[in-house]
Amino acid sequence: MTIDRAVMAFAGLVVLVSLALAQTQSPLWLLLTAFVGLNLIQASFTGFCPAAMVFKRLGVKAGKAFT
């Protein structure tokens, strides 16, 4: 698995968990979904992604987007 795929999988997981928490706990959890979406948009323009930096430190091999 590359950093690119790990970031996408992590973002998808966070969105799904956020939606489940919004359904069962509080609608305020939808703010987490919005944060993930905004972070993905800014990462596509700037190339800066904190999750990619964490995965790189964990030893996940580089992909094409986050080197």
C-alpha positions in Angstrom: 0.0 0.0 0.0 1.3 3.4 -0.9 0.9 6.7 1.0 -1.7 7.8 -1.6 -3.9 4.8 -1.0 -3.4 5.0 2.8 -4.5 8.6 2.9 -7.6 7.9 0.8 -8.5 4.9 2.9 -8.0 6.9 6.1 -10.1 9.8 4.8 -12.9 7.4 3.8 -12.8 5.7 7.2 -13.0 9.0 9.1 -15.9 10.1 7.0 -17.8 6.9 7.6 -17.1 7.0 11.3 -18.2 10.6 11.4 -21.4 9.8 9.7 -22.2 7.0 12.1 -21.5 9.2 15.1 -23.7 12.0 13.6 -26.5 9.5 13.2 -26.2 8.0 16.7 -24.7 10.7 18.9 -24.8 14.3 17.7 -25.1 16.0 14.3 -22.1 18.1 15.3 -19.9 15.1 14.2 -20.7 16.2 10.6 -18.1 19.0 11.2 -15.5 16.3 11.1 -16.7 15.2 7.7 -16.5 18.8 6.5 -13.0 19.0 7.9 -11.9 15.9 6.0 -13.4 17.2 2.8 -11.7 20.6 3.1 -8.4 19.0 4.0 -8.6 16.8 0.9 -9.3 19.9 -1.3 -6.5 21.9 0.1 -4.1 18.9 -0.2 -5.0 18.6 -3.9 -3.9 22.2 -4.4 -0.9 22.5 -2.0 0.4 19.0 -1.7 0.5 19.4 2.1 -1.3 16.6 4.0 -0.7 15.9 7.6 -2.0 12.4 7.3 0.5 11.7 4.5 3.3 12.9 6.8 2.2 10.6 9.5 2.0 7.6 7.1 5.5 8.4 5.8 6.9 8.4 9.3 5.2 5.0 9.9 7.2 3.7 7.0 4.5 3.4 4.3 6.2 3.6 0.9 5.7 6.7 -1.2 3.2 7.0 -4.0 2.9 9.5 -6.9 1.0 12.2 -5.1 2.8 12.5 -1.8 6.5 11.9 -2.1 
